[in-house]
Structures are given as structure tokens and as C-alpha cells.
Amino acid sequence: MAISPFLARIRQLVGHELLVLPSVAVLPWDEQGRLLLVRQSDHGQWGTIGGAVEPDEAPSDAAAREALEEAGVVVELGPIRAVLGGPEFRIRYPNGDETSYVSIVFDARIVEGEPCPDGDETLETGWFAPPDLADVQLSSFTRSLLSSAGIAPLTDAP
């Protein structure tokens, strides 16, 4: 997973200690009501497009940036679907870094580009109908986010 220069500097100061970070998740929908997800390179599971908001960056700009970086698409953001946080949005990365995310979840639609992985953070892109998400290998963070945002009643699955 890529880490911004800002977070790299903070991590030099605090090590692996817990950081509370603002983040965004982007939920692009197609005309058939399917959701675009990305297969993440760090653990191979499917997740939403998204990431941390950088210093002085508007959350909407972060959402647009992440969609372009992770899936190669330009999105038009819709309404904010949810603002989420809590214990289910805490992550311990393989290197030991701990982060608790407060995530602004945006609905979106693609206005330019064909979804494609970046080959670094993302390995694959795919469209999923909400009823099919229960059988998809989602990260626990993504499963909590989609369930809390009212996408589908998702329980722990594969």
C-alpha cells in the first residue's frame, strides 16, 4: 500500500502507534445498479476505492483523486451516503502500523475512462450487484463499510 509523504513523516515520529485519520470511500454505480470494487494488492481481497485525505485536501478532491489513481476513472460524486468510524474501521497493517479511519462515503458515477487497476495498489476491477456481495471475498473493513452504509446486509463470509 502506498503511503503519502505526509504520513511517512508522521510515522517516523510516532512509529506504529494508532493514528485517527480522515478518509474517503468512493462507490461508483453503473446503470445496472452494480458497484465498482477493486481487488487490493496488499491482501488480495476486494475493497472500495478510497484512501486517506491529505493535509489541506477537500474530501471531494481526495475521492476524485483516489478514483483516478486506483481505478483509472474520472467520477462525478453524488451525495454523501455515510460518515463512518468506530472499532470496525480500525486496521493493523502488515508492517504493524495501526490506523482508525473516519470515512466519508460518496456515491458516484463514472464520467470518463474504463475501470482498470493501477497495478500497484489495485490488481483488478470488477462490477458487483449488491445481492452478490455476500459471496465476494471482501476485506473486513469493506464488509463493515458496505453494511454500515446500507448497501447490503453483509455478514462475515469467505
PyMOL commands that place a pseudoatom at each C-alpha (Angstrom):
pseudoatom trace, name=CA, resn=MET, resi=1, chain=A, elem=C, hetatm=0, pos=[0.000, 0.000, 0.000]
pseudoatom trace, name=CA, resn=ALA, resi=2, chain=A, elem=C, hetatm=0, pos=[1.263, 3.442, -0.873]
pseudoatom trace, name=CA, resn=ILE, resi=3, chain=A, elem=C, hetatm=0, pos=[1.841, 5.885, 1.944]
pseudoatom trace, name=CA, resn=SER, resi=4, chain=A, elem=C, hetatm=0, pos=[1.883, 9.625, 1.392]
pseudoatom trace, name=CA, resn=PRO, resi=5, chain=A, elem=C, hetatm=0, pos=[4.982, 11.655, 2.251]
pseudoatom trace, name=CA, resn=PHE, resi=6, chain=A, elem=C, hetatm=0, pos=[2.951, 13.377, 4.987]
pseudoatom trace, name=CA, resn=LEU, resi=7, chain=A, elem=C, hetatm=0, pos=[2.007, 10.088, 6.671]
pseudoatom trace, name=CA, resn=ALA, resi=8, chain=A, elem=C, hetatm=0, pos=[5.541, 8.750, 6.217]
pseudoatom trace, name=CA, resn=ARG, resi=9, chain=A, elem=C, hetatm=0, pos=[6.840, 11.754, 8.213]
pseudoatom trace, name=CA, resn=ILE, resi=10, chain=A, elem=C, hetatm=0, pos=[4.219, 11.235, 10.935]
pseudoatom trace, name=CA, resn=ARG, resi=11, chain=A, elem=C, hetatm=0, pos=[5.091, 7.533, 11.137]
pseudoatom trace, name=CA, resn=GLN, resi=12, chain=A, elem=C, hetatm=0, pos=[8.771, 8.459, 11.617]
pseudoatom trace, name=CA, resn=LEU, resi=13, chain=A, elem=C, hetatm=0, pos=[7.693, 10.392, 14.712]
pseudoatom trace, name=CA, resn=VAL, resi=14, chain=A, elem=C, hetatm=0, pos=[5.100, 8.052, 16.219]
pseudoatom trace, name=CA, resn=GLY, resi=15, chain=A, elem=C, hetatm=0, pos=[6.127, 4.662, 14.861]
pseudoatom trace, name=CA, resn=HIS, resi=16, chain=A, elem=C, hetatm=0, pos=[3.287, 2.140, 14.688]
pseudoatom trace, name=CA, resn=GLU, resi=17, chain=A, elem=C, hetatm=0, pos=[1.090, 3.977, 17.245]
pseudoatom trace, name=CA, resn=LEU, resi=18, chain=A, elem=C, hetatm=0, pos=[-2.602, 4.337, 16.498]
pseudoatom trace, name=CA, resn=LEU, resi=19, chain=A, elem=C, hetatm=0, pos=[-3.494, 7.284, 14.255]
pseudoatom trace, name=CA, resn=VAL, resi=20, chain=A, elem=C, hetatm=0, pos=[-7.040, 8.508, 13.652]
pseudoatom trace, name=CA, resn=LEU, resi=21, chain=A, elem=C, hetatm=0, pos=[-7.234, 9.590, 10.010]
pseudoatom trace, name=CA, resn=PRO, resi=22, chain=A, elem=C, hetatm=0, pos=[-9.890, 11.122, 7.797]
pseudoatom trace, name=CA, resn=SER, resi=23, chain=A, elem=C, hetatm=0, pos=[-10.538, 9.060, 4.692]
pseudoatom trace, name=CA, resn=VAL, resi=24, chain=A, elem=C, hetatm=0, pos=[-12.894, 8.702, 1.766]
pseudoatom trace, name=CA, resn=ALA, resi=25, chain=A, elem=C, hetatm=0, pos=[-14.577, 5.773, 0.085]
pseudoatom trace, name=CA, resn=VAL, resi=26, chain=A, elem=C, hetatm=0, pos=[-15.961, 6.100, -3.438]
pseudoatom trace, name=CA, resn=LEU, resi=27, chain=A, elem=C, hetatm=0, pos=[-18.887, 3.942, -4.559]
pseudoatom trace, name=CA, resn=PRO, resi=28, chain=A, elem=C, hetatm=0, pos=[-19.207, 4.214, -8.367]
pseudoatom trace, name=CA, resn=TRP, resi=29, chain=A, elem=C, hetatm=0, pos=[-22.503, 2.774, -9.636]
pseudoatom trace, name=CA, resn=ASP, resi=30, chain=A, elem=C, hetatm=0, pos=[-23.376, 1.793, -13.209]
pseudoatom trace, name=CA, resn=GLU, resi=31, chain=A, elem=C, hetatm=0, pos=[-26.738, 1.924, -14.999]
pseudoatom trace, name=CA, resn=GLN, resi=32, chain=A, elem=C, hetatm=0, pos=[-27.486, -1.676, -13.940]
pseudoatom trace, name=CA, resn=GLY, resi=33, chain=A, elem=C, hetatm=0, pos=[-27.123, -0.796, -10.249]
pseudoatom trace, name=CA, resn=ARG, resi=34, chain=A, elem=C, hetatm=0, pos=[-23.755, -2.535, -9.897]
pseudoatom trace, name=CA, resn=LEU, resi=35, chain=A, elem=C, hetatm=0, pos=[-20.947, -1.257, -7.685]
pseudoatom trace, name=CA, resn=LEU, resi=36, chain=A, elem=C, hetatm=0, pos=[-17.333, -0.935, -8.858]
pseudoatom trace, name=CA, resn=LEU, resi=37, chain=A, elem=C, hetatm=0, pos=[-14.816, -2.524, -6.490]
pseudoatom trace, name=CA, resn=VAL, resi=38, chain=A, elem=C, hetatm=0, pos=[-11.057, -3.026, -6.720]
pseudoatom trace, name=CA, resn=ARG, resi=39, chain=A, elem=C, hetatm=0, pos=[-9.000, -6.067, -5.727]
pseudoatom trace, name=CA, resn=GLN, resi=40, chain=A, elem=C, hetatm=0, pos=[-6.366, -4.690, -3.381]
pseudoatom trace, name=CA, resn=SER, resi=41, chain=A, elem=C, hetatm=0, pos=[-2.755, -5.747, -3.831]
pseudoatom trace, name=CA, resn=ASP, resi=42, chain=A, elem=C, hetatm=0, pos=[-1.785, -5.851, -0.155]
pseudoatom trace, name=CA, resn=HIS, resi=43, chain=A, elem=C, hetatm=0, pos=[-4.194, -8.667, 0.796]
pseudoatom trace, name=CA, resn=GLY, resi=44, chain=A, elem=C, hetatm=0, pos=[-5.855, -9.777, -2.457]
pseudoatom trace, name=CA, resn=GLN, resi=45, chain=A, elem=C, hetatm=0, pos=[-9.393, -9.069, -1.282]
pseudoatom trace, name=CA, resn=TRP, resi=46, chain=A, elem=C, hetatm=0, pos=[-11.973, -6.799, -2.873]
pseudoatom trace, name=CA, resn=GLY, resi=47, chain=A, elem=C, hetatm=0, pos=[-12.473, -3.318, -1.483]
pseudoatom trace, name=CA, resn=THR, resi=48, chain=A, elem=C, hetatm=0, pos=[-13.916, 0.058, -2.205]
pseudoatom trace, name=CA, resn=ILE, resi=49, chain=A, elem=C, hetatm=0, pos=[-11.950, 2.760, -3.953]
pseudoatom trace, name=CA, resn=GLY, resi=50, chain=A, elem=C, hetatm=0, pos=[-10.591, 5.163, -1.375]
pseudoatom trace, name=CA, resn=GLY, resi=51, chain=A, elem=C, hetatm=0, pos=[-7.892, 6.310, 0.953]
pseudoatom trace, name=CA, resn=ALA, resi=52, chain=A, elem=C, hetatm=0, pos=[-6.696, 8.972, 3.342]
pseudoatom trace, name=CA, resn=VAL, resi=53, chain=A, elem=C, hetatm=0, pos=[-7.445, 12.650, 2.899]
pseudoatom trace, name=CA, resn=GLU, resi=54, chain=A, elem=C, hetatm=0, pos=[-4.190, 14.605, 2.581]
pseudoatom trace, name=CA, resn=PRO, resi=55, chain=A, elem=C, hetatm=0, pos=[-3.470, 17.838, 4.500]
pseudoatom trace, name=CA, resn=ASP, resi=56, chain=A, elem=C, hetatm=0, pos=[-5.410, 20.784, 3.020]
pseudoatom trace, name=CA, resn=GLU, resi=57, chain=A, elem=C, hetatm=0, pos=[-7.230, 18.460, 0.591]
pseudoatom trace, name=CA, resn=ALA, resi=58, chain=A, elem=C, hetatm=0, pos=[-11.012, 18.642, 0.381]
pseudoatom trace, name=CA, resn=PRO, resi=59, chain=A, elem=C, hetatm=0, pos=[-12.626, 15.220, 0.891]
pseudoatom trace, name=CA, resn=SER, resi=60, chain=A, elem=C, hetatm=0, pos=[-14.318, 15.510, -2.521]
pseudoatom trace, name=CA, resn=ASP, resi=61, chain=A, elem=C, hetatm=0, pos=[-10.924, 16.138, -4.148]
pseudoatom trace, name=CA, resn=ALA, resi=62, chain=A, elem=C, hetatm=0, pos=[-9.482, 13.130, -2.298]
pseudoatom trace, name=CA, resn=ALA, resi=63, chain=A, elem=C, hetatm=0, pos=[-12.344, 10.971, -3.574]
pseudoatom trace, name=CA, resn=ALA, resi=64, chain=A, elem=C, hetatm=0, pos=[-11.778, 12.073, -7.179]
pseudoatom trace, name=CA, resn=ARG, resi=65, chain=A, elem=C, hetatm=0, pos=[-8.004, 11.550, -6.828]
pseudoatom trace, name=CA, resn=GLU, resi=66, chain=A, elem=C, hetatm=0, pos=[-8.394, 8.047, -5.399]
pseudoatom trace, name=CA, resn=ALA, resi=67, chain=A, elem=C, hetatm=0, pos=[-10.816, 7.007, -8.178]
pseudoatom trace, name=CA, resn=LEU, resi=68, chain=A, elem=C, hetatm=0, pos=[-8.330, 8.123, -10.818]
pseudoatom trace, name=CA, resn=GLU, resi=69, chain=A, elem=C, hetatm=0, pos=[-5.325, 6.578, -9.032]
pseudoatom trace, name=CA, resn=GLU, resi=70, chain=A, elem=C, hetatm=0, pos=[-6.860, 3.216, -8.103]
pseudoatom trace, name=CA, resn=ALA, resi=71, chain=A, elem=C, hetatm=0, pos=[-9.275, 2.549, -10.971]
pseudoatom trace, name=CA, resn=GLY, resi=72, chain=A, elem=C, hetatm=0, pos=[-8.254, 4.939, -13.770]
pseudoatom trace, name=CA, resn=VAL, resi=73, chain=A, elem=C, hetatm=0, pos=[-11.632, 6.675, -13.891]
pseudoatom trace, name=CA, resn=VAL, resi=74, chain=A, elem=C, hetatm=0, pos=[-12.960, 10.195, -13.522]
pseudoatom trace, name=CA, resn=VAL, resi=75, chain=A, elem=C, hetatm=0, pos=[-16.043, 10.255, -11.340]
pseudoatom trace, name=CA, resn=GLU, resi=76, chain=A, elem=C, hetatm=0, pos=[-18.870, 12.644, -10.670]
pseudoatom trace, name=CA, resn=LEU, resi=77, chain=A, elem=C, hetatm=0, pos=[-19.577, 12.497, -6.981]
pseudoatom trace, name=CA, resn=GLY, resi=78, chain=A, elem=C, hetatm=0, pos=[-23.134, 12.122, -5.811]
pseudoatom trace, name=CA, resn=PRO, resi=79, chain=A, elem=C, hetatm=0, pos=[-24.402, 12.682, -2.310]
pseudoatom trace, name=CA, resn=ILE, resi=80, chain=A, elem=C, hetatm=0, pos=[-22.542, 11.623, 0.780]
pseudoatom trace, name=CA, resn=ARG, resi=81, chain=A, elem=C, hetatm=0, pos=[-24.012, 8.225, 1.659]
pseudoatom trace, name=CA, resn=ALA, resi=82, chain=A, elem=C, hetatm=0, pos=[-22.480, 7.941, 5.143]
pseudoatom trace, name=CA, resn=VAL, resi=83, chain=A, elem=C, hetatm=0, pos=[-19.779, 9.106, 7.524]
pseudoatom trace, name=CA, resn=LEU, resi=84, chain=A, elem=C, hetatm=0, pos=[-18.427, 6.103, 9.381]
pseudoatom trace, name=CA, resn=GLY, resi=85, chain=A, elem=C, hetatm=0, pos=[-15.978, 5.332, 12.143]
pseudoatom trace, name=CA, resn=GLY, resi=86, chain=A, elem=C, hetatm=0, pos=[-15.556, 3.088, 15.144]
pseudoatom trace, name=CA, resn=PRO, resi=87, chain=A, elem=C, hetatm=0, pos=[-13.770, -0.126, 16.072]
pseudoatom trace, name=CA, resn=GLU, resi=88, chain=A, elem=C, hetatm=0, pos=[-14.710, -1.937, 12.852]
pseudoatom trace, name=CA, resn=PHE, resi=89, chain=A, elem=C, hetatm=0, pos=[-12.797, 0.733, 10.888]
pseudoatom trace, name=CA, resn=ARG, resi=90, chain=A, elem=C, hetatm=0, pos=[-9.509, 0.116, 12.675]
pseudoatom trace, name=CA, resn=ILE, resi=91, chain=A, elem=C, hetatm=0, pos=[-6.764, -1.514, 10.629]
pseudoatom trace, name=CA, resn=ARG, resi=92, chain=A, elem=C, hetatm=0, pos=[-3.439, -3.007, 11.597]
pseudoatom trace, name=CA, resn=TYR, resi=93, chain=A, elem=C, hetatm=0, pos=[-1.232, -3.107, 8.514]
pseudoatom trace, name=CA, resn=PRO, resi=94, chain=A, elem=C, hetatm=0, pos=[1.289, -5.913, 7.892]
pseudoatom trace, name=CA, resn=ASN, resi=95, chain=A, elem=C, hetatm=0, pos=[4.143, -3.588, 8.923]
pseudoatom trace, name=CA, resn=GLY, resi=96, chain=A, elem=C, hetatm=0, pos=[2.451, -3.003, 12.324]
pseudoatom trace, name=CA, resn=ASP, resi=97, chain=A, elem=C, hetatm=0, pos=[1.031, 0.482, 11.651]
pseudoatom trace, name=CA, resn=GLU, resi=98, chain=A, elem=C, hetatm=0, pos=[-2.353, 0.980, 13.352]
pseudoatom trace, name=CA, resn=THR, resi=99, chain=A, elem=C, hetatm=0, pos=[-4.972, 3.307, 11.918]
pseudoatom trace, name=CA, resn=SER, resi=100, chain=A, elem=C, hetatm=0, pos=[-8.535, 4.125, 12.869]
pseudoatom trace, name=CA, resn=TYR, resi=101, chain=A, elem=C, hetatm=0, pos=[-10.323, 5.645, 9.875]
pseudoatom trace, name=CA, resn=VAL, resi=102, chain=A, elem=C, hetatm=0, pos=[-13.226, 8.071, 9.890]
pseudoatom trace, name=CA, resn=SER, resi=103, chain=A, elem=C, hetatm=0, pos=[-14.533, 7.612, 6.377]
pseudoatom trace, name=CA, resn=ILE, resi=104, chain=A, elem=C, hetatm=0, pos=[-16.741, 9.847, 4.255]
pseudoatom trace, name=CA, resn=VAL, resi=105, chain=A, elem=C, hetatm=0, pos=[-18.560, 7.569, 1.813]
pseudoatom trace, name=CA, resn=PHE, resi=106, chain=A, elem=C, hetatm=0, pos=[-19.556, 9.088, -1.535]
pseudoatom trace, name=CA, resn=ASP, resi=107, chain=A, elem=C, hetatm=0, pos=[-21.871, 7.627, -4.152]
pseudoatom trace, name=CA, resn=ALA, resi=108, chain=A, elem=C, hetatm=0, pos=[-20.517, 8.318, -7.638]
pseudoatom trace, name=CA, resn=ARG, resi=109, chain=A, elem=C, hetatm=0, pos=[-20.803, 7.606, -11.330]
pseudoatom trace, name=CA, resn=ILE, resi=110, chain=A, elem=C, hetatm=0, pos=[-18.048, 7.296, -13.897]
pseudoatom trace, name=CA, resn=VAL, resi=111, chain=A, elem=C, hetatm=0, pos=[-17.932, 10.147, -16.409]
pseudoatom trace, name=CA, resn=GLU, resi=112, chain=A, elem=C, hetatm=0, pos=[-14.647, 9.301, -18.125]
pseudoatom trace, name=CA, resn=GLY, resi=113, chain=A, elem=C, hetatm=0, pos=[-12.433, 6.247, -18.560]
pseudoatom trace, name=CA, resn=GLU, resi=114, chain=A, elem=C, hetatm=0, pos=[-12.790, 2.497, -18.367]
pseudoatom trace, name=CA, resn=PRO, resi=115, chain=A, elem=C, hetatm=0, pos=[-12.071, 0.914, -14.981]
pseudoatom trace, name=CA, resn=CYS, resi=116, chain=A, elem=C, hetatm=0, pos=[-8.604, -0.617, -14.842]
pseudoatom trace, name=CA, resn=PRO, resi=117, chain=A, elem=C, hetatm=0, pos=[-6.290, -1.439, -11.925]
pseudoatom trace, name=CA, resn=ASP, resi=118, chain=A, elem=C, hetatm=0, pos=[-3.192, 0.631, -11.323]
pseudoatom trace, name=CA, resn=GLY, resi=119, chain=A, elem=C, hetatm=0, pos=[-1.021, -2.485, -10.879]
pseudoatom trace, name=CA, resn=ASP, resi=120, chain=A, elem=C, hetatm=0, pos=[0.384, -1.100, -7.631]
pseudoatom trace, name=CA, resn=GLU, resi=121, chain=A, elem=C, hetatm=0, pos=[-2.382, -0.658, -5.065]
pseudoatom trace, name=CA, resn=THR, resi=122, chain=A, elem=C, hetatm=0, pos=[-5.005, -2.464, -7.133]
pseudoatom trace, name=CA, resn=LEU, resi=123, chain=A, elem=C, hetatm=0, pos=[-4.778, -5.688, -9.148]
pseudoatom trace, name=CA, resn=GLU, resi=124, chain=A, elem=C, hetatm=0, pos=[-8.249, -5.932, -10.676]
pseudoatom trace, name=CA, resn=THR, resi=125, chain=A, elem=C, hetatm=0, pos=[-11.512, -4.016, -11.043]
pseudoatom trace, name=CA, resn=GLY, resi=126, chain=A, elem=C, hetatm=0, pos=[-14.978, -5.536, -11.104]
pseudoatom trace, name=CA, resn=TRP, resi=127, chain=A, elem=C, hetatm=0, pos=[-18.666, -4.668, -11.066]
pseudoatom trace, name=CA, resn=PHE, resi=128, chain=A, elem=C, hetatm=0, pos=[-20.865, -6.330, -8.440]
pseudoatom trace, name=CA, resn=ALA, resi=129, chain=A, elem=C, hetatm=0, pos=[-24.611, -6.343, -7.862]
pseudoatom trace, name=CA, resn=PRO, resi=130, chain=A, elem=C, hetatm=0, pos=[-25.371, -5.744, -4.161]
pseudoatom trace, name=CA, resn=PRO, resi=131, chain=A, elem=C, hetatm=0, pos=[-27.153, -9.119, -3.705]
pseudoatom trace, name=CA, resn=ASP, resi=132, chain=A, elem=C, hetatm=0, pos=[-23.982, -10.881, -4.914]
pseudoatom trace, name=CA, resn=LEU, resi=133, chain=A, elem=C, hetatm=0, pos=[-21.658, -9.150, -2.440]
pseudoatom trace, name=CA, resn=ALA, resi=134, chain=A, elem=C, hetatm=0, pos=[-22.314, -11.710, 0.297]
pseudoatom trace, name=CA, resn=ASP, resi=135, chain=A, elem=C, hetatm=0, pos=[-20.323, -14.248, -1.746]
pseudoatom trace, name=CA, resn=VAL, resi=136, chain=A, elem=C, hetatm=0, pos=[-17.422, -11.918, -2.630]
pseudoatom trace, name=CA, resn=GLN, resi=137, chain=A, elem=C, hetatm=0, pos=[-14.110, -12.092, -0.771]
pseudoatom trace, name=CA, resn=LEU, resi=138, chain=A, elem=C, hetatm=0, pos=[-14.245, -8.621, 0.791]
pseudoatom trace, name=CA, resn=SER, resi=139, chain=A, elem=C, hetatm=0, pos=[-11.838, -7.191, 3.322]
pseudoatom trace, name=CA, resn=SER, resi=140, chain=A, elem=C, hetatm=0, pos=[-13.405, -6.927, 6.783]
pseudoatom trace, name=CA, resn=PHE, resi=141, chain=A, elem=C, hetatm=0, pos=[-13.101, -3.128, 6.541]
pseudoatom trace, name=CA, resn=THR, resi=142, chain=A, elem=C, hetatm=0, pos=[-15.028, -3.140, 3.242]
pseudoatom trace, name=CA, resn=ARG, resi=143, chain=A, elem=C, hetatm=0, pos=[-17.638, -5.556, 4.569]
pseudoatom trace, name=CA, resn=SER, resi=144, chain=A, elem=C, hetatm=0, pos=[-18.232, -3.234, 7.558]
pseudoatom trace, name=CA, resn=LEU, resi=145, chain=A, elem=C, hetatm=0, pos=[-18.289, -0.142, 5.355]
pseudoatom trace, name=CA, resn=LEU, resi=146, chain=A, elem=C, hetatm=0, pos=[-20.784, -1.545, 2.851]
pseudoatom trace, name=CA, resn=SER, resi=147, chain=A, elem=C, hetatm=0, pos=[-23.016, -2.944, 5.567]
pseudoatom trace, name=CA, resn=SER, resi=148, chain=A, elem=C, hetatm=0, pos=[-22.939, 0.256, 7.644]
pseudoatom trace, name=CA, resn=ALA, resi=149, chain=A, elem=C, hetatm=0, pos=[-23.613, 2.347, 4.515]
pseudoatom trace, name=CA, resn=GLY, resi=150, chain=A, elem=C, hetatm=0, pos=[-26.741, 0.297, 3.796]
pseudoatom trace, name=CA, resn=ILE, resi=151, chain=A, elem=C, hetatm=0, pos=[-25.509, -1.335, 0.586]
pseudoatom trace, name=CA, resn=ALA, resi=152, chain=A, elem=C, hetatm=0, pos=[-26.285, -4.895, 1.606]
pseudoatom trace, name=CA, resn=PRO, resi=153, chain=A, elem=C, hetatm=0, pos=[-26.702, -6.744, 4.894]
pseudoatom trace, name=CA, resn=LEU, resi=154, chain=A, elem=C, hetatm=0, pos=[-23.297, -8.389, 4.792]
pseudoatom trace, name=CA, resn=THR, resi=155, chain=A, elem=C, hetatm=0, pos=[-22.106, -10.869, 7.338]
pseudoatom trace, name=CA, resn=ASP, resi=156, chain=A, elem=C, hetatm=0, pos=[-18.697, -12.474, 7.618]
pseudoatom trace, name=CA, resn=ALA, resi=157, chain=A, elem=C, hetatm=0, pos=[-18.286, -14.641, 4.554]
pseudoatom trace, name=CA, resn=PRO, resi=158, chain=A, elem=C, hetatm=0, pos=[-15.404, -16.082, 2.517]
for i in range(1, 158): cmd.bond("trace and resi %d" % i, "trace and resi %d" % (i + 1))
show_as sticks, trace
zoom trace
